[in-house]
């Protein structure tokens, strides 16, 4: 990722109109998407429209008809934010709809264009017939030009980003912006389906995201335009049949610049006459390239790869949840080892875990530590003997040295008051049992054949009000720091990353090319609509191009169709939760086709010394290779010429010897007692030298070599010779 990406998100409840905005609008509703008998389209533009002095009313606005020449492939779904054209003919078709108007020699170049790319723009219509230098004339609107190259043409010191061939320009003279909608068939990035305004259908409850590439979000302003469907009579005389209706411009709202990396903005919805019609509310996020990250390489990427195998077994926080409340202890047992510690992870490895799951966050001095809760508890003594006071303190507010030196406790002690006697004595656990281990220590000391499922903690807004943690780290800085730690110490270890916050998942996916990312859910306690249902969770994961989702096993067991729904979207499914700890439920979940189980207390299901699925496959592969090598060595010691079977390099064949063997009378095939008839020329002489074509023909039709291999089977050798 060499550029920043600005995401504009518009929810279905973010638009309110005034009462008299549109004729016939009922006073009982102000929701634009509920206009009786009309459909609404929304589109996004990256530049601000310049006024030309001629303002028209909505009633006089000419209808905008869909462009029937646009191929359906042009607005099809994309598989990645690095977009490529599928067909060369599509590029020709798109360019044929554009007209190249070269700039006048004395005209200055348009801002935001590069001289290294050809210019494509829409010819501005004359506003008045007055001379251009007239004091009463209005200069023609200058619209930015766009490149006909399949690469981005924005001026940048960074390499151009591959993307689709420049699409046909919209009515405003600008190419459309990619978008996604959290609904069936529209969750992957695509252009707006209405080829007239390049807008997408906007219904009540829809969640629309626009994706804008930029070098600096602080210099970007966007305009959201809304269009209303025009109701046509069946005999309007247009004579043109189309599946999409014509639309009229309703209003627009301007936003920008975007000084922060995330937040919300509100703007007025203005008509063509710039009359306020209502309010539009958006949320935005800026994803910047990772700072001081590793340089891009051609290494294999696992962002969208999952090998077909049985369900992986993943140790939740190592051996499971250790800190439980009294109510929780009445339902389940605590883990035998303190959670999220080196000892807990290693114990899970000893029981045959394929992966271990852990929670990571940052300290005040930007150290990546493994700890689940956002807060820990410090217990100072009161002045009176025997009285204690538990105080919660955020992990982000303490430096790493304080976390390791102070006597801290888990937040579960808040519901279980302790006496001063409980705090007497020293608290010197071994290093492998101490809380707040560094992520780098885990990566360096745990068996490298065991994968890490790293959950990145980031606070979200709660339905009951407030946030899980206020004044938290800026998201770009937070994610960059954790990614750098992983890149530096992970080596060849398998890594999965996950988070409950969909925006953090989007950053993790966009900033790196190496590791897959999973969206955690479902969590109705959060206000984010993407955590309210399994469907929106999957649509969000698909829109962010994640590998899969990690969902609560209780929800999946109650609704088994959820697994099939995710598979239809091409998502990998991991499960976690209390239900996954039961052996019967484990079997049921595996039958549903889940790809991984994250559960507690692995000692109840596997014995010490068990071999994980991943390590067993690796050992089998190494053992097979060693066995084949030993058999080949033994065959050589017996004086037999045995070709090396795969995966070793194929045996080299001396084509000169083969030709002599074919041309000569009869000879024995190496390693066999069979004889092969001699090759004769057209005159019937076996001594005459055959032509190359005869030799090739004979090799293709007559030659069949069989050689013994290690397991005693036979194989056919095919030779291809060039003249």
Secondary structure, DSSP 8 states (H G I E B T S, - for coil): --SEEEEEEE-TTSEEE-TTSSTT--TT--BGGG-TT--EEEEEESS-----S----GGG---B---TTS-GGGGS--SSSS---S-HHHHHHHHHT-------TTS---TT--TTS-EE------S-SS-TT-TT---------EE-SSB--S--SS---B--------TTSS---EEEESSTT--S-B--SBTTTTBEE--TT--EEEEEEES-GGG-EEEEEEEEE----TT-S-----SS--EEEEEEEEEE---SSEEEEEEEEE-TT--EEEEEEEEEEEE---TT----------TT-----S-EEEETTTT------HHHHTTS---SS-TTSHHHHHHHHHTT-SEEEEEEEE-TT--EEE-SSSEEEEEEE-SSTT-EEEEEEEGGGS-HHHHHHS-EE-GGGGGS---GGGG-S-----GGG-SS-BHHHHHHHS-TTSEEEEEE----BBTTSSBSSSS---HHHHHHHHHHHHHHH-TT--EEEEES-HHHHHHHHHH-SSSEEEEE---TTBS-GGGS-HHHHHHHHHHTT-SEEEEEHHHHHH-THHHHHHHHTT-EEEEESGGGGSHHHHHHHHHTT-SEEEES-GGGTS-TT---HHHHHHHHHHHHHHHHHHHHHHHHHTT------TTS------HHHHHHHHHSS-EE-TTS--EE-----TTS-SSS---HHHHHHHHHHT---B---TTS---B-------
